[in-house]
């Protein structure tokens, strides 16, 4: 029975297993495996927590992006409204300026027209007085005629002006 090598291998194996049990190797291996399992569970929990934090940050940044887009749209809309109001105000001021300048030009034209009429009347009066002076001078000679001519000329001047 003890002559076979397989028997000695079996006895050595049983003694080896008994020695391992005596030295509490299975308990130590189990404790190491439990410790490793706990460490892996802790790392998985940490990874899960980090993933949740990352997801929360992602959601927060998505909300911030949506808010920023909304703010940008509001700013663009406000700028558009202000530009339209400015354009409307500018058009109104331009129309007002053009109307005012047109009125000023019309007033200047009317004044120039009145001045031209006055100048023509003055020139016509001067020509009429001078013609009347010559005609009356020829027609009325003498002292009485000269006095009459002077009075007539002065009366015509005062009436025409």
C-alpha atoms as an extended CHARMM CRD file, in Angstrom:
* protein
*
       161  EXT
         1         1  UNK       CA              0.0000000000        0.0000000000        0.0000000000  PROA      1               0.0000000000
         2         2  UNK       CA              2.7410000000        2.4730000000        0.7720000000  PROA      2               0.0000000000
         3         3  UNK       CA              4.8300000000        1.2990000000       -2.1400000000  PROA      3               0.0000000000
         4         4  UNK       CA              3.0860000000        3.1890000000       -4.7890000000  PROA      4               0.0000000000
         5         5  UNK       CA              4.0570000000        6.7090000000       -5.6380000000  PROA      5               0.0000000000
         6         6  UNK       CA              0.4610000000        7.7270000000       -6.0540000000  PROA      6               0.0000000000
         7         7  UNK       CA             -0.2210000000        6.7950000000       -2.4690000000  PROA      7               0.0000000000
         8         8  UNK       CA              2.6280000000        8.9740000000       -1.2360000000  PROA      8               0.0000000000
         9         9  UNK       CA              1.3810000000       11.8130000000       -3.4080000000  PROA      9               0.0000000000
        10        10  UNK       CA             -2.0870000000       11.3810000000       -1.9200000000  PROA      10              0.0000000000
        11        11  UNK       CA             -0.6950000000       11.2820000000        1.6510000000  PROA      11              0.0000000000
        12        12  UNK       CA              1.4650000000       14.3330000000        0.9360000000  PROA      12              0.0000000000
        13        13  UNK       CA             -1.5150000000       16.1320000000       -0.5100000000  PROA      13              0.0000000000
        14        14  UNK       CA             -3.7060000000       15.3440000000        2.5220000000  PROA      14              0.0000000000
        15        15  UNK       CA             -0.8980000000       16.5080000000        4.8560000000  PROA      15              0.0000000000
        16        16  UNK       CA             -0.4670000000       19.6610000000        2.7640000000  PROA      16              0.0000000000
        17        17  UNK       CA             -4.1940000000       20.4090000000        2.9450000000  PROA      17              0.0000000000
        18        18  UNK       CA             -4.2120000000       19.6650000000        6.6910000000  PROA      18              0.0000000000
        19        19  UNK       CA             -1.2460000000       22.0160000000        7.1450000000  PROA      19              0.0000000000
        20        20  UNK       CA             -3.0420000000       24.7160000000        5.1860000000  PROA      20              0.0000000000
        21        21  UNK       CA             -6.1420000000       24.2650000000        7.3560000000  PROA      21              0.0000000000
        22        22  UNK       CA             -4.0180000000       24.2660000000       10.5020000000  PROA      22              0.0000000000
        23        23  UNK       CA             -2.3260000000       27.5060000000        9.4830000000  PROA      23              0.0000000000
        24        24  UNK       CA             -5.7640000000       28.9720000000        8.6630000000  PROA      24              0.0000000000
        25        25  UNK       CA             -4.7890000000       29.7080000000        5.0820000000  PROA      25              0.0000000000
        26        26  UNK       CA             -8.3360000000       29.2990000000        3.7320000000  PROA      26              0.0000000000
        27        27  UNK       CA             -9.5680000000       31.8660000000        6.2810000000  PROA      27              0.0000000000
        28        28  UNK       CA             -6.7570000000       34.2210000000        5.3110000000  PROA      28              0.0000000000
        29        29  UNK       CA             -7.4890000000       33.6840000000        1.6190000000  PROA      29              0.0000000000
        30        30  UNK       CA            -11.1930000000       34.2560000000        2.2870000000  PROA      30              0.0000000000
        31        31  UNK       CA            -10.3530000000       37.3960000000        4.3070000000  PROA      31              0.0000000000
        32        32  UNK       CA             -8.1290000000       38.6280000000        1.4610000000  PROA      32              0.0000000000
        33        33  UNK       CA            -10.8780000000       37.8970000000       -1.0490000000  PROA      33              0.0000000000
        34        34  UNK       CA            -13.4640000000       39.5980000000        1.1860000000  PROA      34              0.0000000000
        35        35  UNK       CA            -11.1240000000       42.5750000000        1.5730000000  PROA      35              0.0000000000
        36        36  UNK       CA            -10.5980000000       42.7230000000       -2.1690000000  PROA      36              0.0000000000
        37        37  UNK       CA            -14.3520000000       42.4000000000       -2.7600000000  PROA      37              0.0000000000
        38        38  UNK       CA            -14.9610000000       45.2280000000       -0.2490000000  PROA      38              0.0000000000
        39        39  UNK       CA            -12.3040000000       47.3670000000       -1.9570000000  PROA      39              0.0000000000
        40        40  UNK       CA            -13.8770000000       46.6790000000       -5.3630000000  PROA      40              0.0000000000
        41        41  UNK       CA            -17.3420000000       47.4540000000       -3.9580000000  PROA      41              0.0000000000
        42        42  UNK       CA            -15.9720000000       50.6840000000       -2.4900000000  PROA      42              0.0000000000
        43        43  UNK       CA            -14.3730000000       51.6010000000       -5.8320000000  PROA      43              0.0000000000
        44        44  UNK       CA            -17.6460000000       50.7820000000       -7.6170000000  PROA      44              0.0000000000
        45        45  UNK       CA            -19.5600000000       52.9580000000       -5.1600000000  PROA      45              0.0000000000
        46        46  UNK       CA            -17.0230000000       55.7560000000       -5.6650000000  PROA      46              0.0000000000
        47        47  UNK       CA            -17.2990000000       55.3440000000       -9.4410000000  PROA      47              0.0000000000
        48        48  UNK       CA            -21.1060000000       55.4370000000       -9.1870000000  PROA      48              0.0000000000
        49        49  UNK       CA            -20.9300000000       58.5740000000       -7.0230000000  PROA      49              0.0000000000
        50        50  UNK       CA            -18.5270000000       60.2220000000       -9.4830000000  PROA      50              0.0000000000
        51        51  UNK       CA            -20.7900000000       59.2450000000      -12.3750000000  PROA      51              0.0000000000
        52        52  UNK       CA            -23.8010000000       60.7680000000      -10.6130000000  PROA      52              0.0000000000
        53        53  UNK       CA            -21.8300000000       63.9600000000       -9.9140000000  PROA      53              0.0000000000
        54        54  UNK       CA            -20.7300000000       64.0990000000      -13.5480000000  PROA      54              0.0000000000
        55        55  UNK       CA            -24.3410000000       63.5840000000      -14.6700000000  PROA      55              0.0000000000
        56        56  UNK       CA            -25.4920000000       66.3390000000      -12.2940000000  PROA      56              0.0000000000
        57        57  UNK       CA            -22.8060000000       68.6820000000      -13.6730000000  PROA      57              0.0000000000
        58        58  UNK       CA            -23.7930000000       67.7690000000      -17.2240000000  PROA      58              0.0000000000
        59        59  UNK       CA            -27.4490000000       68.5040000000      -16.4590000000  PROA      59              0.0000000000
        60        60  UNK       CA            -26.4860000000       71.7840000000      -14.8020000000  PROA      60              0.0000000000
        61        61  UNK       CA            -24.3790000000       72.8360000000      -17.7940000000  PROA      61              0.0000000000
        62        62  UNK       CA            -27.1960000000       71.8790000000      -20.1540000000  PROA      62              0.0000000000
        63        63  UNK       CA            -29.5350000000       74.1080000000      -18.1530000000  PROA      63              0.0000000000
        64        64  UNK       CA            -26.9510000000       76.8930000000      -18.1850000000  PROA      64              0.0000000000
        65        65  UNK       CA            -26.5160000000       76.4970000000      -21.9560000000  PROA      65              0.0000000000
        66        66  UNK       CA            -30.2840000000       76.6760000000      -22.4760000000  PROA      66              0.0000000000
        67        67  UNK       CA            -30.4380000000       79.7670000000      -20.2430000000  PROA      67              0.0000000000
        68        68  UNK       CA            -27.4820000000       81.3320000000      -22.0690000000  PROA      68              0.0000000000
        69        69  UNK       CA            -29.1650000000       80.6860000000      -25.4300000000  PROA      69              0.0000000000
        70        70  UNK       CA            -32.3730000000       82.2420000000      -24.1160000000  PROA      70              0.0000000000
        71        71  UNK       CA            -30.4200000000       85.2340000000      -22.7870000000  PROA      71              0.0000000000
        72        72  UNK       CA            -28.6650000000       85.5970000000      -26.1400000000  PROA      72              0.0000000000
        73        73  UNK       CA            -32.0100000000       85.4950000000      -27.9520000000  PROA      73              0.0000000000
        74        74  UNK       CA            -33.3870000000       88.1140000000      -25.5640000000  PROA      74              0.0000000000
        75        75  UNK       CA            -30.3440000000       90.3290000000      -26.1510000000  PROA      75              0.0000000000
        76        76  UNK       CA            -30.6900000000       89.9740000000      -29.9220000000  PROA      76              0.0000000000
        77        77  UNK       CA            -34.4150000000       90.7400000000      -29.7280000000  PROA      77              0.0000000000
        78        78  UNK       CA            -33.7600000000       93.7890000000      -27.5440000000  PROA      78              0.0000000000
        79        79  UNK       CA            -31.0330000000       95.0150000000      -29.8970000000  PROA      79              0.0000000000
        80        80  UNK       CA            -33.3790000000       94.5090000000      -32.8520000000  PROA      80              0.0000000000
        81        81  UNK       CA            -36.1480000000       96.4930000000      -31.1160000000  PROA      81              0.0000000000
        82        82  UNK       CA            -33.7230000000       99.2710000000      -30.2000000000  PROA      82              0.0000000000
        83        83  UNK       CA            -32.3830000000       99.4080000000      -33.7550000000  PROA      83              0.0000000000
        84        84  UNK       CA            -35.9190000000       99.6210000000      -35.1520000000  PROA      84              0.0000000000
        85        85  UNK       CA            -36.8150000000      102.3570000000      -32.6660000000  PROA      85              0.0000000000
        86        86  UNK       CA            -33.6270000000      104.2510000000      -33.5250000000  PROA      86              0.0000000000
        87        87  UNK       CA            -34.3400000000      103.8860000000      -37.2550000000  PROA      87              0.0000000000
        88        88  UNK       CA            -37.9150000000      105.1100000000      -36.7480000000  PROA      88              0.0000000000
        89        89  UNK       CA            -36.7000000000      108.0540000000      -34.6530000000  PROA      89              0.0000000000
        90        90  UNK       CA            -34.0350000000      108.8860000000      -37.2340000000  PROA      90              0.0000000000
        91        91  UNK       CA            -36.6020000000      108.7760000000      -40.0610000000  PROA      91              0.0000000000
        92        92  UNK       CA            -38.9080000000      111.0680000000      -38.0770000000  PROA      92              0.0000000000
        93        93  UNK       CA            -36.0980000000      113.5250000000      -37.3670000000  PROA      93              0.0000000000
        94        94  UNK       CA            -35.0240000000      113.4470000000      -41.0180000000  PROA      94              0.0000000000
        95        95  UNK       CA            -38.5880000000      114.1190000000      -42.1770000000  PROA      95              0.0000000000
        96        96  UNK       CA            -38.8890000000      116.9330000000      -39.6410000000  PROA      96              0.0000000000
        97        97  UNK       CA            -35.5670000000      118.4350000000      -40.7680000000  PROA      97              0.0000000000
        98        98  UNK       CA            -36.5560000000      118.2150000000      -44.4240000000  PROA      98              0.0000000000
        99        99  UNK       CA            -39.9100000000      119.8310000000      -43.7110000000  PROA      99              0.0000000000
       100       100  UNK       CA            -38.2730000000      122.6100000000      -41.6960000000  PROA      100             0.0000000000
       101       101  UNK       CA            -35.6750000000      123.2570000000      -44.4050000000  PROA      101             0.0000000000
       102       102  UNK       CA            -38.3730000000      123.2410000000      -47.0860000000  PROA      102             0.0000000000
       103       103  UNK       CA            -40.3320000000      125.8490000000      -45.1350000000  PROA      103             0.0000000000
       104       104  UNK       CA            -37.1970000000      127.9340000000      -44.6840000000  PROA      104             0.0000000000
       105       105  UNK       CA            -36.4540000000      127.7310000000      -48.4070000000  PROA      105             0.0000000000
       106       106  UNK       CA            -40.0520000000      128.6940000000      -49.2250000000  PROA      106             0.0000000000
       107       107  UNK       CA            -39.8150000000      131.6560000000      -46.8250000000  PROA      107             0.0000000000
       108       108  UNK       CA            -36.5550000000      132.7840000000      -48.3990000000  PROA      108             0.0000000000
       109       109  UNK       CA            -38.0930000000      132.4830000000      -51.8590000000  PROA      109             0.0000000000
       110       110  UNK       CA            -41.1250000000      134.4960000000      -50.7200000000  PROA      110             0.0000000000
       111       111  UNK       CA            -38.8820000000      137.1660000000      -49.1890000000  PROA      111             0.0000000000
       112       112  UNK       CA            -36.7590000000      137.3180000000      -52.3330000000  PROA      112             0.0000000000
       113       113  UNK       CA            -39.9460000000      137.5790000000      -54.3910000000  PROA      113             0.0000000000
       114       114  UNK       CA            -41.2460000000      140.4260000000      -52.2100000000  PROA      114             0.0000000000
       115       115  UNK       CA            -37.8860000000      142.1870000000      -52.3860000000  PROA      115             0.0000000000
       116       116  UNK       CA            -37.8370000000      141.7830000000      -56.1830000000  PROA      116             0.0000000000
       117       117  UNK       CA            -41.3770000000      143.2160000000      -56.4380000000  PROA      117             0.0000000000
       118       118  UNK       CA            -40.3570000000      146.1120000000      -54.1800000000  PROA      118             0.0000000000
       119       119  UNK       CA            -37.2000000000      146.7220000000      -56.2350000000  PROA      119             0.0000000000
       120       120  UNK       CA            -39.2200000000      146.6630000000      -59.4890000000  PROA      120             0.0000000000
       121       121  UNK       CA            -41.7820000000      149.0960000000      -58.0320000000  PROA      121             0.0000000000
       122       122  UNK       CA            -39.0200000000      151.4040000000      -56.8180000000  PROA      122             0.0000000000
       123       123  UNK       CA            -37.3380000000      151.3150000000      -60.2090000000  PROA      123             0.0000000000
       124       124  UNK       CA            -40.6560000000      151.9070000000      -61.9720000000  PROA      124             0.0000000000
       125       125  UNK       CA            -41.4380000000      154.7650000000      -59.6100000000  PROA      125             0.0000000000
       126       126  UNK       CA            -38.0560000000      156.3310000000      -60.1930000000  PROA      126             0.0000000000
       127       127  UNK       CA            -38.4970000000      156.0110000000      -63.9690000000  PROA      127             0.0000000000
       128       128  UNK       CA            -42.0500000000      157.4080000000      -63.8170000000  PROA      128             0.0000000000
       129       129  UNK       CA            -40.9260000000      160.3230000000      -61.6200000000  PROA      129             0.0000000000
       130       130  UNK       CA            -38.0600000000      161.1050000000      -63.8800000000  PROA      130             0.0000000000
       131       131  UNK       CA            -40.2860000000      160.9310000000      -67.0070000000  PROA      131             0.0000000000
       132       132  UNK       CA            -42.9660000000      163.0180000000      -65.3280000000  PROA      132             0.0000000000
       133       133  UNK       CA            -40.3430000000      165.5660000000      -64.2760000000  PROA      133             0.0000000000
       134       134  UNK       CA            -39.1030000000      165.9290000000      -67.7860000000  PROA      134             0.0000000000
       135       135  UNK       CA            -42.5920000000      166.1730000000      -69.2780000000  PROA      135             0.0000000000
       136       136  UNK       CA            -43.8290000000      168.6700000000      -66.7320000000  PROA      136             0.0000000000
       137       137  UNK       CA            -40.6330000000      170.6360000000      -66.9510000000  PROA      137             0.0000000000
       138       138  UNK       CA            -41.1760000000      171.1060000000      -70.6190000000  PROA      138             0.0000000000
       139       139  UNK       CA            -44.9280000000      171.7570000000      -70.2330000000  PROA      139             0.0000000000
       140       140  UNK       CA            -44.7550000000      174.1550000000      -67.3430000000  PROA      140             0.0000000000
       141       141  UNK       CA            -42.1180000000      176.7180000000      -67.6140000000  PROA      141             0.0000000000
       142       142  UNK       CA            -41.7460000000      179.5630000000      -65.2670000000  PROA      142             0.0000000000
       143       143  UNK       CA            -41.8630000000      180.0280000000      -61.4910000000  PROA      143             0.0000000000
       144       144  UNK       CA            -45.4280000000      178.8990000000      -60.9700000000  PROA      144             0.0000000000
       145       145  UNK       CA            -44.8810000000      175.7900000000      -63.1050000000  PROA      145             0.0000000000
       146       146  UNK       CA            -41.6860000000      174.8770000000      -61.2410000000  PROA      146             0.0000000000
       147       147  UNK       CA            -43.4370000000      175.0560000000      -57.8750000000  PROA      147             0.0000000000
       148       148  UNK       CA            -46.3350000000      172.9640000000      -59.1450000000  PROA      148             0.0000000000
       149       149  UNK       CA            -43.9080000000      170.3650000000      -60.5580000000  PROA      149             0.0000000000
       150       150  UNK       CA            -42.0110000000      170.0680000000      -57.2670000000  PROA      150             0.0000000000
       151       151  UNK       CA            -45.2200000000      169.5460000000      -55.2890000000  PROA      151             0.0000000000
       152       152  UNK       CA            -46.4680000000      166.9500000000      -57.7600000000  PROA      152             0.0000000000
       153       153  UNK       CA            -43.1850000000      165.0430000000      -57.6660000000  PROA      153             0.0000000000
       154       154  UNK       CA            -43.1560000000      164.9670000000      -53.8800000000  PROA      154             0.0000000000
       155       155  UNK       CA            -46.8040000000      163.8080000000      -53.7770000000  PROA      155             0.0000000000
       156       156  UNK       CA            -46.1210000000      161.0060000000      -56.2580000000  PROA      156             0.0000000000
       157       157  UNK       CA            -43.0270000000      159.8720000000      -54.3150000000  PROA      157             0.0000000000
       158       158  UNK       CA            -44.9000000000      159.7540000000      -51.0400000000  PROA      158             0.0000000000
       159       159  UNK       CA            -47.8490000000      157.8340000000      -52.5480000000  PROA      159             0.0000000000
       160       160  UNK       CA            -45.7700000000      155.2330000000      -54.3630000000  PROA      160             0.0000000000
       161       161  UNK       CA            -43.4820000000      154.3860000000      -51.4910000000  PROA      161             0.0000000000
